[in-house]
Amino acid sequence: DTLLVERWVDRPRHIEIQVLADAHGNVVHLGERECSLQRRHQKIIEEAPSVLLDEATRAAMGAAAVEAARSCGYVGAGTVEFIVPGADPSAYYFMEMNTRLQVEHPVTELITGLDLVEWQLRVAAGEHLPFTQDDVTLTGHAVEARICAETVSMKEGARGFLPSGGTVLMLREPSGDGVRTDSGLSEGTEVGSLYDPMLSKVIAYGPDRATALRKLRAALAETVILGVPTNTGFLRRLLAHPAVVAGELDTGLVEREAESLVDGEVPAEVYRAAALARVSTAAKDTGSWVDPFSVPNGWRLGGEAAWTVHHLRVPGHDPVSVRTRFTADGSVEVDSGEPPAGPHRYHRAGTWLGRDGDAWDVRDHDPVEAALTGAAHTGADALTAPMPGTVTVVKVAPGDRVTAGQSLLVVEAMKMEHVISAPHAGTVTELDVTPGTTVAMDQVLAVVTPAEEDAA
């Protein structure tokens, strides 16, 4: 008997108003934050103020947010969120109120000069707000990027955007003029699967938006987090996207442009650098005599040095081979390609490398071991954990026949559930987990052997 009709908002923008209220009836707003750059409805970049709003719209939205807080007797710091049509900012719509301090509060602090954490505590202690709405001024521009423990890849068959984990092996966080880092990281930190994947926030401030964006891109390029995959490089490229630079934002922009913002292939120089790092480590002078045949520099009696072959693989990518050898002048030659005929040595190690916010986990790849185990535990038949987490649901048992795309298991990590589906019709011939099993990334969960007709 009732029909509800809502207006369709094409390419909406997410704009929120920061409010602050004391227990004595005083309520002010501290301007707005633009939070339209989102992925899976989760904010990843926030800025203040918004380039969309003019002074009249800003004042009207601010007044509406203040009235919402006052009407319910709200006390403390809070955020009133609105959906705003990009083509008609004056037609804004109330969405919700977050009755707490939000992740993105630093951008408001930087343009107002107010410490929101301090004022939240002072208001809770019963103090009056000593300033009025007329005393609040917005100066300059601030932008924040959320760094998350996340595997980022759009390569076919890879993990896409999924929570990651690991141990922080090296950490360098940016600082300097106009740059602020709010972080919960230190070297040695274990990033597990029980909590939200956000690790830190990098915030940049400047006299104008262009300066703030430039500073934030530079700060992300300086950020080094090795040992845990993160979205740092992705965020840096997003901030350089022409639509972002122009301020032409909406809540669907990141999803539409994600593929163009992800480096699909590992740069060749990453593999070469990993090989050189191995050579450098192995060739260090120990201060005592070393058997020259045991040092992986390819030394040979009465002949030129042999190539040392490094078989390397970055998770989600095909293995590659890189070869190195020392030359007569002590330098090192490095080349990619198949191992040459003749004598060569194999060297094995693992290396994390970072550049401009991106990081790569360059692992050993043993072609012999892969050949021996590949049939049983790799390829299209094996279902592996896409992220470290906990198996919460198991819907099949060994011997069950399944159809292509059928949901078999659910893995949960960092407030996200990931459904593991059958890659093809067949029979579950191996099941290595039960509900509650903690699994590592790439761990084999089950094997589905194709049905005879599919195999044929």
N, C-alpha and C positions, 0 to 999 in steps of 0.2 A: 504493500500500500504506500510505500515511501520510495521516492527516487532521489538519490543524492547526485548532484552534478558538480564537478570541480573543473576549474579552468585548466587547460593544458598549458604548461609553461615550457616553451621550447628553449633549449640550451640555457637552463637556469644557472644562476650564480648563487653561491652560498655566502651570505654576508651576515656577520654577527656583531652585536653591540655589547661591549663590556660595561657592566654597571657595578656600582659600589654603593652600599646602603648601610647606615648605622642604625642603632637601636632607638634613635631619637627622632625618626621620621625624615632624616635627610637622605636623599637619593640623587646621585649624579651618574652620568654616563661618561665614559672615557674614549669615545669615538668607536669606530668600527674596525673589523678585521675581515679581509677578503680570504676565504678558505675554499675557493672553487676548485683548486687543483687537488683532486682526490683520485684514489684508486680503490675499487670495491667499497665505495662510500666511506673510505677512511682518508682523512686529510694527510697530505704529505708535504705541502708547501703552504705557508700562511704569510700574509703581509698586512701592513697597516701604514697609511689608510688605503682604502680601495680607490682605484683609478676610475671606477664607474660612477661614484656618487659626487654630485655637486653639493654645495653648502646647504641648499634648501632641503634636499633629500636626506642629507646627513642629519640635519637638525630634526626633521620629522621622524626619522627612524629612531634617533636617540630619545626623543620625547616619548615615543610609543614604548620603548624598552623601559624607560624610567617609570612610566605609568603601570606597566605590567608588574614591575618589582614592587612598587608602592601599593598596588591594589591587593597584594597577598601578604603584605607586611614583611617582605623579605629583608634579611639582615646579612651582610657579608658581601663577598665578591661573587658575581654571577654573570652569566652570559645569556642574552636573548638572541636566538638564532632566527634568521629570515631566509626565505627563498625569494630571489629577486629576478624578474625577467630582464635579460640583458638589453632587450630593445626598449624596455619601458621601466626604468629603475624606480619610478614613483609608485608603481603598482607592486609593492612588496607585500609578502605574506608571512605571518607568524608561523614558525615551525615548532619550536620547543624552547624551553629554558633549561640551561645547565646550571644547577645550583651548587657550583663549586668553582675552584680555580682550574682553568684549562691549560692544556699542554702549551698552547700558543700565546700565553700571557706575556712572554718576553717582548714581543713586537709592540704591544701596547705600552709596556714599561719604557721602552726606548724612545717612543715618540711623545710621551707625556712627562717623562722624568719622575714618575711615581713608582714606588716599590709596592706591587700589589700584595705580595706575601706579607710585608710589614703591615700594610693597612688592613688586611684581613684579620691579623692578630690583634691590632689595636682596636678595631671595631668590636671584635669578640670580647675584648676586655672592658667594653663599655664606653670607649672614647667617642667624642663627637668628631665628625668630619670637619676639619678646619677650613675647608674651601667649598665654594659653590660652583655651579655649572659655569658661570662666567669666568671663573679662575682657571678652568681647564683649557689648555692650548695644545694643539697638535703641531709638532715641529719635525720636519724631515720625513724620512721613510725607512721602514724596517721590514726585513724578510727573513723567515725562518724555514729551515729544512729539517725534516725528521729523518735521522739515520736509523734504519732498522736492520736487524739480523734477517737477511732475506736473500734467497737465491734468485737472481734475475737472469732470465734467458728466454728468448722467443724462438730458439732453434727447435725445429720439428723434433718431437720426441723428448725434448728436455723438460725441465721442471717449471718454466714460466716464472711466476712470482710466488714463492713458497717460503715459509719460515725456515731459517737455518740455525746452526749452532756450532759450538766449538770452543776453543780456548784462545783468548787474545794473546798472540805471540809478540806482536809489535804494535805500539800505539803512538801516534803523533796527532795531536788535536790542534786546530788552528787558534790563533789569538792575534792580537795587534789592534791597531786603530780601527774602530768601528766593527770589530768582530768579537762575538761572545759565544762561548761553548758551554752548554749545560749538559753534563755527562755523568753517567754512572759506571764508566769503564776505567779499568787500569790493566796494565799488562799482567797476565795470569788469570784474569777474570774468566770464569767458566760460564758460557752462555748456554743455558739449557732450554727445555721446551715447556716449562711450567708457567711462564709469564708472557706478557705482551712483548712483541719483538722489538719495540723501540729501545735503542741503546743510548742515544744522545740527540741533542738538538744543536745545530749551528745557526747562529743568528748574525745578520749583518745590518749595519745602520749607516745611512748616508744622508746628505742634504736633499737628495732627490731619489726617485725610484731607480733611475738608470745606474746611479752610483752604488746603491744598495745591492742591486742585482749583480753588478760586476764584482763587488767585494765578496758576495756570497759564493759566486762561481769560483773565484780564486781561493777562498777558504776551503771549499770542498775539494779542490784540486790538491791542496796541501794536506788534506786529511789522509792518514794512513792507518788502516785497521787490518792487520794480517792475522789469519787464523780463523776468522769468522766471515763468511760471505755477507756483504751488505749492499744496500742500494745507493751508495754514495755517488758512484759514477753516473748512474741513471739520473739522479737528481740534478747533477751538474749539467748534463745534456738537456734535461727538461727546462732548466732555467735559461738556456740559450736558444730554445725554440722560438721562432719568429712570432708566433701567436702570444707566447708568454711575454716576450720582450715588449710587444705592442700593447699588452694589457687586455688582449681579446680572449678572455677566459670563460670557461663554463665547466660544470661538474663532469662532463663527459670527455673533455679534451684529452686527458691522460690516457683513457682507455682507447680512444681513437688513434692516438699517435704513439702508443707504447712500442709497437714493433720497430718504428723508425728511431727510437731512442735507446734501443738495446744493441750492443755490439754482438752481432750474430756469430762472428768467428773470433778465435783467439789470435791476436796479432802475432806474426811470425817472429818478431823480435822478442816476444815473451819466452818462447821456447829457446831461442838462442841465448837469452840472458840466463835462463835456468841452467842451461848446459855450461855456460861460463862460470856460473856460481859454483857448480859442482867441481869444475876443474880447479878453481881458485881455492876451494876448501881442501881438496885432496892434495894440492901441490904445496901446501904451507910447510915451511922448514920446521922440523920438530927439534932441531938442535942436536940430534944424534944421527948416527949412520942409519940409512934406510936402504933396503934392497931395491935397486933401481927398477927391477922387474915388477915390484909390488906397487909402484906409484903409477897412477893412471894418466901418465903423460905420453904414453906410447913409445917410450925409449926402446931402441933396438940397437944391438951391437953391430956396428959396421953398416948401418942402413938408415934410411930416413924414418922418422917417427911414424908409428902406426896410428891409424885413426881410433879414437875412443868413441864408441857409439852409445848415445843416450836415447833410450826408448821412453817417451814421455806422453802423458795424457792429462788433460784437464777434464774433470767430471762433466759429462754432457757433451763431450766432443770426441772425435775420432783420435786414436793415437797417432803420433808422428815420431820420426827419427831425426835426431840432430847429431852430427859428428864433429869432434874437436881433435886437434893435435897441436903440439908445440912445434914451433919452427926454430931454425938455427939461432935466431937472434933473441929467443926467449919469449917471443909473443905467441899468441894462440890463434890458430885458424879455426873458424867455425863455419859450418855449412849444414844445410838441410838436405835431406834426400835419403835414398836407400843406402844401406851400408855397402861400401865398395868391396870388390873382390880382394882377397889377400888378408894379411893379419889385421885384427882389430880387437879391441878390448871393450867389455861392457862395464858400465858404471851405474850404480843404483843409489838413489837418494830421493828426498822429497823437499820441495821448495815452495814457499809462498812469495809472490812478487806483487808489488803495487805500483801504480802510476796514475796520476790525475784522478784520484778517488777510486779507480777500479782496482780490483785485486784478483789474482789467479792462483789457484791451488794446483801447482804443477807436480803431478805424481809420477812415480815409476809405472811403466807398463812392461810387464814381462810377457813377450809374445809366446814363449813356450808354455808358461802357466796359463795364459789366456786360451791357448789352443787345447790344453788338457781339460780345463774347467768350463770352457765356453758353452759346450753343448748342454751341460747340466744346469748352469746357473746364470747364463747371460742370454741376450737375444730376445726375440719376440715372445718366447714362452714364459720367461721368468718375470714375475711381478716383484718389484723392489720398492722399498720405502722411499718416497720422494723427499722426505724430510725426517730429521730425528724427532721422535715422539712416542706416543703410546697407542697400541692397537686397542680400540674400544669396542669394535663389533667384528665378529666373524660370522659370515652368513652361509658358509659352505663347509664341507668335510671332504677328506680324500676319497676319490672315487665318484664324486658328484659330477654329472654332466652339466655344462653351463653354456649359455649362448653369448655371442659377441656383445660386449657392452654391459653385461650383467654385473650388478654390484656384488662384490665378493667380500671386501673388508673395508673398515674405516680406520684411518690413522688420525689422531688428534694431536695438535701441537700449537702452543701460543694462541689459544682461543680460536683456532681454526680447525675445521674437520676436512679431511681429504678422502674422497671415496676412491677405492682401488677397484677398477672394473676389469672384466675379462677382455683381453685383446682380440680374442677370436673364439669361435665355438670350439668346444673340446671337453676334456676331462681333467679335473683337478688331480694331478698325480703326486703333488707334494704340497704340504701345508706346514710351515715351520713356526707358526705363532698361534697364540690363543688370546682371548680378551684379557687385557692387563699387561701384555708383553711390551716391554720397552725396546724400541728398535732404533738402530742408527741409520743415517742416510745411506742409501744404496744397499741396505741389508735385504736379502731375498726373503720374501714373505710367503710366496706360493709359486707353483709352476702349473701352467695350464697347457697340456699336450693337445695339439690340434686334433679335431675329429678327422677320421680317415678321408672323408670327402674333401675337407679343406686342404689336408696335406697333399692329396692328389692334385 
